Amino acid sequence: MIIPRTMSTQHPDNANPAIFAEIDGVLKGDGEIDEAYYAFNSLECNEQMWDYEGKAADSDVVHKLLNRYPNYFKTTKLGQQKFLTLRLPNPKAEHGMRKKVEEALHTIVTSYDIAARFYNADTPPIFEVILPFTTSAEELVAVDSYYRDVVVGKQEHILPGGLTVKNWLGEYRPSSINVIPLFEDETRITNVDTIIESYVHLLDRELPYLRVFLARSDPALNYGLIGAVIMSKIGLQRLAKVEKKLGIPIYPILGVGGAPFRGNFRPGRIQKFMTEYPSVQTWTIQSSFKYDNSIQQVKNSINEINRNRKGTPTVIDEKRALELLKRTKKRYQEQISKLADLVNIIAPHMPVRRDRRLHVGLFGYSRESGEGNKKISLPRAITFAAAMYSLGIPPEILGIDVLTKEDFKFIKEFAPHLADDLADACTFANEENIRRLLGSKTVYNMSFFKKDLNREHQALTTFLYDWVKERFNPTHTREILEWAAQTRGFLG
């Protein structure tokens, strides 16, 4: 049994257009089919996420892959050596897209028929789905039950004249699927063990293994860099404990991106990452990883990940860490409230790298940060981070001014490379803009991490700040936003 180590995703965090993008720099349609093949064949990723939640997904993906690249897939079997995993909309969170769940799940049985003819064998090309915004075990059971009882179960329905659906259209296979929960908020990530244990007990069948997805971008957006790291560490520690308790292998997935705020997961930093998060089984290979680095760097890094093996998580004092999370989150959200208006002005002008659905609201393309009446609307994590970097205010620095020397010592115990992430981020800082918007204390705190500033990026952020504040010109702004992103080596 192969559990993927590397999952190519469709997150649009790349500064440079994808090699399959259209002339406007946007990757869409059949370009994403070619990208999936490229990820499998050229980059040697084990798995491709196929996103029904954030974009218009092609339901004929298996048909197109097998027919467009038959020689490759004859010898490299989809569903056995390479894997396609669907990301569903969450019906509870995204009401306008609820019916897309049915479409995505039905794709699994139609893809089975296509692959069975292609391979002349019982080879389900798709058998796992990701449920974003998971908040309870019951949501996971609902997806599992709907697939088995409705998508597959309807084959026993008797049509007029006594003919069953199965006799008319053929057998519906596979008979069951694996549901991968994607946890994205503090409450669920820090209580992931309770939800997983409940899910296992609620299911009426045995599971040979479980894959569990921990978000990294939205936690950073909502709670700040320190909070996101703490949540990841606690989540991984709790997964290891519940794995031992249940006696079922659990394979964590960590959703990391190229920007330091969203993980700092880039070629050249792979070994540090695997050392710091040894219990992660699957790493997300997002668009910036694929398109903002040389192909040889990307291939070497993916091969290094694929060769490595999952270990045990680093230990973290959860009580102390949660207290630290509470303090840094509060300060982060206070500072975000001062910057939200600027972020929301500049965000719509960010380069578009992938054709995605426009969502609004808490669970769409915008996010709300804060609690109670203090909630503010923000763009999604990639665009938010891109806007912050473009203003010369690395989002990693928000919330750090409440840290004490003892806090830094504690952080170094469970996240020894976090200081490197902060130093990498501070390279793109514009101290004058930070002083004007956040005060001199924040600039002083940066001095503990600061490396040599990127002067080109600093000049671009000065232009961007002045234009946003004084003489806004969308056309020129968009050009400089792209220039700044390419200077950083990632969008956001």
C-alpha positions as CSV (number, residue, x, y, z in Angstrom):
1,M,0.0,0.0,0.0
2,I,1.4,3.4,-1.0
3,I,0.5,6.4,1.1
4,P,1.6,9.5,-0.9
5,R,4.4,11.6,0.4
6,T,3.9,14.5,-2.1
7,M,0.5,16.0,-3.1
8,S,0.5,18.5,-6.0
9,T,-2.3,21.0,-5.4
10,Q,-4.0,23.9,-7.3
11,H,-3.3,26.7,-4.8
12,P,-2.6,29.8,-6.9
13,D,0.4,31.1,-4.9
14,N,2.9,31.3,-7.8
15,A,4.5,34.6,-8.7
16,N,5.3,33.4,-12.2
17,P,2.6,32.1,-14.6
18,A,2.4,28.3,-14.8
19,I,4.0,26.8,-17.9
20,F,0.5,25.6,-19.0
21,A,-1.2,29.0,-18.4
22,E,-2.9,30.9,-21.1
23,I,-1.5,34.2,-22.5
24,D,-3.1,36.2,-19.6
25,G,-1.1,34.1,-17.1
26,V,-4.2,32.2,-15.9
27,L,-4.2,28.4,-15.7
28,K,-7.6,26.9,-16.6
29,G,-9.4,24.1,-18.3
30,D,-7.3,21.6,-20.1
31,G,-4.1,23.3,-18.8
32,E,-4.9,21.7,-15.5
33,I,-5.1,18.3,-17.0
34,D,-1.6,18.9,-18.5
35,E,-0.4,20.1,-15.1
36,A,-1.6,16.9,-13.4
37,Y,0.4,14.8,-15.9
38,Y,3.4,17.1,-15.4
39,A,3.2,16.7,-11.7
40,F,3.1,12.9,-12.0
41,N,5.6,12.4,-14.8
42,S,8.1,15.2,-14.8
43,L,8.0,16.2,-11.1
44,E,7.3,12.7,-9.7
45,C,4.6,13.8,-7.3
46,N,2.7,10.8,-5.9
47,E,-0.7,12.5,-5.8
48,Q,-2.7,15.3,-7.4
49,M,-5.5,17.1,-5.6
50,W,-8.5,17.8,-7.9
51,D,-10.4,20.8,-6.4
52,Y,-14.2,20.9,-6.7
53,E,-14.3,23.4,-3.8
54,G,-12.3,26.4,-5.0
55,K,-12.6,26.2,-8.8
56,A,-14.5,24.7,-11.7
57,A,-13.2,21.1,-11.8
58,D,-13.2,19.0,-14.9
59,S,-15.2,15.9,-14.1
60,D,-13.6,14.1,-17.1
61,V,-10.2,14.4,-15.6
62,V,-9.5,10.6,-15.6
63,H,-10.8,10.1,-19.2
64,K,-8.6,13.0,-20.4
65,L,-5.5,11.8,-18.6
66,L,-5.7,8.2,-19.7
67,N,-6.6,9.1,-23.3
68,R,-4.1,12.0,-23.7
69,Y,-1.2,10.1,-22.1
70,P,-1.9,6.4,-22.6
71,N,1.7,5.3,-22.8
72,Y,2.5,6.8,-19.4
73,F,-0.6,5.5,-17.6
74,K,-0.3,2.0,-19.1
75,T,2.9,1.5,-17.1
76,T,2.1,3.8,-14.2
77,K,-1.3,2.9,-12.9
78,L,-3.6,5.6,-11.7
79,G,-5.0,4.5,-8.3
80,Q,-2.1,2.2,-7.6
81,Q,1.1,4.1,-8.2
82,K,-0.2,7.6,-8.8
83,F,-3.3,9.0,-7.0
84,L,-6.0,11.6,-7.8
85,T,-7.8,12.9,-4.8
86,L,-11.0,15.1,-5.0
87,R,-11.4,18.1,-2.7
88,L,-15.2,18.5,-2.1
89,P,-17.2,21.6,-1.2
90,N,-18.5,21.3,2.4
91,P,-22.3,21.3,2.2
92,K,-22.6,22.7,5.7
93,A,-20.3,25.6,5.0
94,E,-20.9,26.4,1.3
95,H,-24.6,26.3,0.7
96,G,-24.4,27.5,-2.9
97,M,-22.2,24.6,-3.9
98,R,-23.8,21.8,-2.0
99,K,-24.9,19.9,-5.2
100,K,-21.3,19.9,-6.4
101,V,-20.7,17.2,-3.7
102,E,-23.0,14.9,-5.6
103,E,-21.3,15.7,-8.9
104,A,-17.8,15.1,-7.5
105,L,-18.8,11.8,-5.9
106,H,-20.5,10.6,-9.0
107,T,-17.2,11.3,-10.9
108,I,-15.7,8.5,-8.8
109,V,-17.9,5.8,-10.3
110,T,-17.8,7.1,-13.8
111,S,-14.0,7.3,-13.6
112,Y,-13.9,3.7,-12.4
113,D,-15.6,2.5,-15.5
114,I,-13.2,4.4,-17.7
115,A,-10.2,3.0,-15.9
116,A,-11.5,-0.5,-15.8
117,R,-11.8,-0.5,-19.6
118,F,-8.3,1.1,-20.0
119,Y,-6.6,-1.3,-17.6
120,N,-8.9,-4.3,-18.1
121,A,-8.7,-4.6,-14.3
122,D,-10.4,-3.7,-11.1
123,T,-8.5,-0.4,-10.5
124,P,-10.4,2.5,-8.9
125,P,-8.5,5.6,-10.1
126,I,-10.1,7.7,-7.4
127,F,-11.0,6.4,-4.0
128,E,-10.3,9.3,-1.5
129,V,-11.9,12.7,-1.0
130,I,-11.0,15.7,1.1
131,L,-13.7,17.5,3.1
132,P,-12.6,21.1,3.9
133,F,-13.8,23.0,6.9
134,T,-14.5,19.7,8.8
135,T,-16.0,20.5,12.2
136,S,-17.4,17.2,13.4
137,A,-17.3,13.4,13.0
138,E,-20.9,13.5,11.8
139,E,-19.9,15.5,8.7
140,L,-17.4,12.8,7.7
141,V,-19.9,10.0,8.3
142,A,-22.4,11.9,6.1
143,V,-20.0,11.9,3.1
144,D,-19.1,8.2,3.7
145,S,-22.8,7.2,4.0
146,Y,-24.0,9.3,1.1
147,Y,-21.5,7.7,-1.2
148,R,-22.2,4.2,-0.1
149,D,-26.0,4.4,0.3
150,V,-26.9,6.9,-2.4
151,V,-24.3,7.1,-5.1
152,V,-23.6,3.4,-5.1
153,G,-26.8,2.3,-3.4
154,K,-29.0,3.5,-6.2
155,Q,-27.8,0.7,-8.3
156,E,-30.3,-1.6,-6.5
157,H,-33.2,0.7,-7.5
158,I,-35.8,-1.1,-9.6
159,L,-37.0,0.8,-12.7
160,P,-40.4,0.3,-14.4
161,G,-40.5,-3.2,-15.9
162,G,-38.4,-4.8,-13.1
163,L,-35.0,-3.7,-14.5
164,T,-32.5,-2.6,-11.8
165,V,-30.2,0.4,-12.3
166,K,-27.2,-2.0,-12.0
167,N,-28.5,-4.2,-14.8
168,W,-29.2,-1.1,-16.9
169,L,-26.0,1.0,-16.3
170,G,-23.6,-1.5,-14.8
171,E,-22.3,-2.0,-11.3
172,Y,-21.3,1.1,-9.4
173,R,-17.8,0.8,-8.0
174,P,-15.8,1.3,-5.8
175,S,-18.3,0.3,-3.1
176,S,-16.8,2.7,-0.6
177,I,-14.3,5.6,-0.4
178,N,-12.0,7.1,2.2
179,V,-12.9,10.5,3.6
180,I,-10.0,12.8,4.5
181,P,-11.0,15.5,7.0
182,L,-9.4,18.9,6.5
183,F,-9.3,20.8,9.8
184,E,-8.8,24.6,9.5
185,D,-9.7,26.3,12.8
186,E,-8.3,26.4,16.3
187,T,-11.0,24.5,18.0
188,R,-10.9,21.5,15.7
189,I,-7.2,21.3,15.1
190,T,-6.4,21.4,18.9
191,N,-9.1,18.8,19.5
192,V,-8.5,16.7,16.4
193,D,-8.0,13.5,18.4
194,T,-11.5,13.7,19.8
195,I,-13.1,14.2,16.4
196,I,-11.1,11.3,14.8
197,E,-11.9,8.9,17.7
198,S,-15.6,9.8,17.3
199,Y,-15.5,9.3,13.6
200,V,-14.0,5.8,13.9
201,H,-16.6,4.8,16.4
202,L,-19.5,6.2,14.3
203,L,-18.5,4.4,11.2
204,D,-20.1,0.9,10.7
205,R,-17.0,-0.5,9.0
206,E,-13.3,-1.0,9.8
207,L,-10.7,1.3,8.5
208,P,-7.3,0.0,7.4
209,Y,-5.8,3.5,7.9
210,L,-6.7,7.2,8.1
211,R,-5.4,10.3,6.4
212,V,-6.0,13.6,8.3
213,F,-5.3,17.0,6.7
214,L,-4.2,19.9,8.9
215,A,-4.5,23.4,7.3
216,R,-1.6,25.8,7.6
217,S,-2.8,28.9,5.6
218,D,-6.1,29.7,7.2
219,P,-4.8,29.2,10.8
220,A,-2.0,31.8,9.9
221,L,-4.6,34.2,8.5
222,N,-6.9,33.9,11.5
223,Y,-4.5,33.5,14.3
224,G,-1.1,34.7,13.1
225,L,2.2,32.8,12.3
226,I,2.9,31.8,15.9
227,G,-0.6,30.5,16.4
228,A,-0.5,28.5,13.2
229,V,2.7,26.8,14.2
230,I,1.4,26.0,17.6
231,M,-1.8,24.6,16.2
232,S,0.1,22.3,13.8
233,K,2.3,21.0,16.5
234,I,-0.5,20.3,18.9
235,G,-2.6,18.7,16.1
236,L,0.2,16.4,15.1
237,Q,1.0,15.4,18.7
238,R,-2.7,14.6,19.3
239,L,-2.9,12.5,16.1
240,A,0.0,10.4,17.2
241,K,-1.7,9.8,20.6
242,V,-5.1,8.8,19.1
243,E,-3.3,6.6,16.5
244,K,-1.8,4.6,19.4
245,K,-5.2,4.5,21.2
246,L,-7.2,3.3,18.2
247,G,-4.6,1.0,16.8
248,I,-5.2,2.4,13.3
249,P,-2.4,3.9,11.3
250,I,-2.9,7.7,10.8
251,Y,-1.1,9.6,8.1
252,P,-1.1,13.4,8.5
253,I,-1.1,15.8,5.6
254,L,0.2,19.3,6.2
255,G,-1.0,22.1,3.8
256,V,2.1,24.3,3.4
257,G,2.8,27.0,0.9
258,G,5.9,28.9,-0.2
259,A,5.5,32.1,1.7
260,P,7.0,32.1,5.2
261,F,3.5,33.1,6.5
262,R,2.0,30.0,4.9
263,G,4.8,27.5,5.7
264,N,8.0,28.6,4.0
265,F,8.0,25.3,2.2
266,R,10.3,25.7,-0.7
267,P,13.2,23.8,-2.4
268,G,16.3,24.3,-0.3
269,R,14.3,24.1,3.0
270,I,13.0,20.6,2.7
271,Q,15.3,18.9,5.2
272,K,14.6,21.6,7.8
273,F,10.9,21.1,7.4
274,M,11.0,17.3,7.6
275,T,13.2,17.6,10.7
276,E,10.8,20.0,12.4
277,Y,7.6,18.1,11.4
278,P,8.8,14.5,11.3
279,S,5.4,12.9,11.7
280,V,3.9,14.4,8.6
281,Q,3.3,11.8,5.9
282,T,2.1,14.0,3.0
283,W,3.3,17.5,2.0
284,T,1.5,19.8,-0.3
285,I,3.4,20.8,-3.4
286,Q,1.6,24.1,-4.3
287,S,2.0,26.2,-7.4
288,S,4.8,28.5,-6.2
289,F,6.9,25.4,-5.4
290,K,6.3,24.1,-8.9
291,Y,6.6,27.3,-10.9
292,D,8.8,29.8,-9.0
293,N,11.9,27.5,-8.9
294,S,13.9,25.7,-11.5
295,I,12.6,22.3,-12.5
296,Q,15.7,20.6,-11.3
297,Q,15.4,22.1,-7.9
298,V,11.8,21.1,-7.7
299,K,12.5,17.5,-8.9
300,N,15.4,17.1,-6.5
301,S,13.3,18.3,-3.6
302,I,10.3,16.1,-4.4
303,N,12.6,13.1,-4.7
304,E,14.1,13.9,-1.3
305,I,10.6,14.0,0.3
306,N,9.5,10.8,-1.4
307,R,12.6,9.0,-0.1
308,N,12.1,10.1,3.4
309,R,9.9,8.3,5.9
310,K,7.4,9.4,8.5
311,G,8.6,9.6,12.1
312,T,7.2,10.6,15.5
313,P,6.1,14.2,16.2
314,T,8.1,16.7,18.2
315,V,6.9,17.2,21.7
316,I,5.1,20.3,22.8
317,D,3.9,21.5,26.2
318,E,0.2,22.0,25.2
319,K,-0.9,24.0,28.2
320,R,1.9,26.5,27.9
321,A,1.6,26.6,24.1
322,L,-2.2,27.3,24.2
323,E,-1.6,30.2,26.6
324,L,1.0,31.6,24.2
325,L,-1.5,31.1,21.3
326,K,-4.1,33.1,23.2
327,R,-1.8,36.0,23.7
328,T,-0.3,36.2,20.2
329,K,-3.7,35.7,18.6
330,K,-5.2,38.6,20.5
331,R,-2.4,40.9,19.5
332,Y,-2.3,39.7,15.9
333,Q,-6.0,40.4,15.5
334,E,-5.7,43.8,17.0
335,Q,-3.0,44.7,14.5
336,I,-4.9,43.2,11.6
337,S,-7.9,45.5,12.3
338,K,-5.6,48.5,11.6
339,L,-4.5,47.1,8.3
340,A,-7.7,45.5,6.9
341,D,-8.8,48.6,4.8
342,L,-5.4,48.8,3.0
343,V,-5.3,45.1,2.4
344,N,-8.8,45.1,1.0
345,I,-8.0,48.0,-1.3
346,I,-4.9,46.3,-2.8
347,A,-6.1,42.7,-2.8
348,P,-8.4,42.8,-5.9
349,H,-5.5,43.9,-8.0
350,M,-3.3,40.9,-7.3
351,P,-2.2,38.8,-10.3
352,V,-4.7,36.0,-11.0
353,R,-2.9,32.7,-11.5
354,R,-5.7,30.2,-11.7
355,D,-9.3,30.2,-12.8
356,R,-11.3,30.0,-9.6
357,R,-14.9,30.4,-8.5
358,L,-15.7,33.7,-6.8
359,H,-16.9,33.1,-3.3
360,V,-17.8,35.6,-0.6
361,G,-18.4,35.2,3.1
362,L,-16.7,33.4,5.9
363,F,-16.3,30.2,4.0
364,G,-15.7,31.5,0.5
365,Y,-12.9,33.6,-0.9
366,S,-12.9,36.0,1.9
367,R,-12.3,35.2,5.5
368,E,-13.3,36.9,8.7
369,S,-10.8,37.4,11.4
370,G,-11.5,38.2,15.0
371,E,-14.3,37.3,17.4
372,G,-17.8,38.6,18.2
373,N,-18.5,42.2,17.0
374,K,-14.9,42.8,16.1
375,K,-14.9,40.5,13.0
376,I,-13.3,42.1,9.9
377,S,-13.5,40.8,6.4
378,L,-10.2,39.7,4.7
379,P,-9.4,38.1,1.4
380,R,-8.2,34.5,1.4
381,A,-4.8,33.6,2.8
382,I,-2.8,33.8,-0.4
383,T,-4.2,37.1,-1.5
384,F,-4.0,38.5,2.1
385,A,-0.3,37.5,2.4
386,A,0.5,38.9,-1.0
387,A,-1.2,42.2,-0.1
388,M,0.8,42.4,3.1
389,Y,4.1,41.7,1.5
390,S,3.3,44.1,-1.2
391,L,2.9,46.9,1.4
392,G,6.2,46.0,2.9
393,I,4.6,44.5,6.0
394,P,5.4,40.8,6.3
395,P,2.4,39.3,8.1
396,E,4.7,37.1,10.1
397,I,5.7,40.1,12.3
398,L,2.1,40.7,13.5
399,G,1.6,39.6,17.1
400,I,5.3,39.0,17.9
401,D,5.7,42.2,20.0
402,V,4.0,40.4,22.9
403,L,6.7,37.7,23.1
404,T,9.1,37.7,26.0
405,K,12.6,36.2,26.1
406,E,11.1,33.2,27.9
407,D,8.5,32.8,25.1
408,F,11.3,32.8,22.5
409,K,13.2,30.1,24.4
410,F,10.0,28.0,24.6
411,I,9.3,28.5,20.9
412,K,12.8,27.3,20.1
413,E,12.1,24.0,21.9
414,F,9.2,23.0,19.7
415,A,9.8,25.1,16.5
416,P,13.6,25.6,16.2
417,H,13.4,26.9,12.7
418,L,10.7,29.5,13.3
419,A,13.3,32.2,13.7
420,D,14.6,31.4,10.2
421,D,11.0,31.9,8.9
422,L,10.8,35.3,10.5
423,A,14.2,36.2,9.2
424,D,13.3,35.2,5.7
425,A,10.1,37.2,5.9
426,C,11.8,40.3,7.3
427,T,14.0,40.4,4.1
428,F,10.9,41.8,2.4
429,A,10.1,44.4,5.0
430,N,9.7,48.2,4.5
431,E,10.6,49.6,7.8
432,E,9.2,53.1,7.1
433,N,5.8,51.6,6.1
434,I,5.8,49.4,9.2
435,R,6.7,52.4,11.4
436,R,3.8,54.5,10.0
437,L,1.2,51.7,10.3
438,L,2.3,49.7,13.3
439,G,4.7,51.8,15.3
440,S,8.4,51.8,16.2
441,K,8.1,48.9,18.6
442,T,7.3,46.5,15.8
443,V,10.3,47.7,13.8
444,Y,12.5,47.2,16.9
445,N,11.2,43.7,17.4
446,M,12.0,42.9,13.8
447,S,15.7,43.6,14.5
448,F,16.0,40.3,16.3
449,F,15.3,38.4,13.0
450,K,16.2,40.8,10.3
451,K,18.6,39.8,7.5
452,D,19.7,42.1,4.7
453,L,16.7,43.8,3.3
454,N,15.9,43.2,-0.3
455,R,16.3,46.8,-1.6
456,E,14.5,46.2,-4.9
457,H,11.4,44.9,-3.0
458,Q,11.6,47.7,-0.6
459,A,11.5,50.3,-3.4
460,L,8.5,48.6,-5.0
461,T,6.6,48.5,-1.7
462,T,7.3,52.2,-1.2
463,F,5.7,52.9,-4.6
464,L,2.8,50.6,-3.8
465,Y,2.1,52.2,-0.5
466,D,2.2,55.7,-1.9
467,W,0.0,54.9,-4.8
468,V,-2.6,53.2,-2.6
469,K,-2.6,56.1,-0.2
470,E,-2.5,59.0,-2.6
471,R,-2.8,58.4,-6.4
472,F,-4.2,55.0,-7.0
473,N,-3.6,53.7,-10.5
474,P,-4.9,50.1,-10.9
475,T,-3.0,49.4,-14.1
476,H,0.4,50.3,-12.9
477,T,-0.3,48.9,-9.5
478,R,-1.0,45.5,-11.0
479,E,2.3,45.5,-12.9
480,I,4.3,46.4,-9.8
481,L,2.4,43.9,-7.6
482,E,3.6,41.2,-10.1
483,W,7.1,42.6,-10.1
484,A,7.2,42.5,-6.3
485,A,5.9,38.9,-6.2
486,Q,8.6,37.7,-8.7
487,T,11.2,39.5,-6.6
488,R,10.1,37.6,-3.5
489,G,9.8,34.3,-5.4
490,F,6.2,33.7,-4.4
491,L,2.8,35.5,-4.6
492,G,1.5,35.1,-1.1
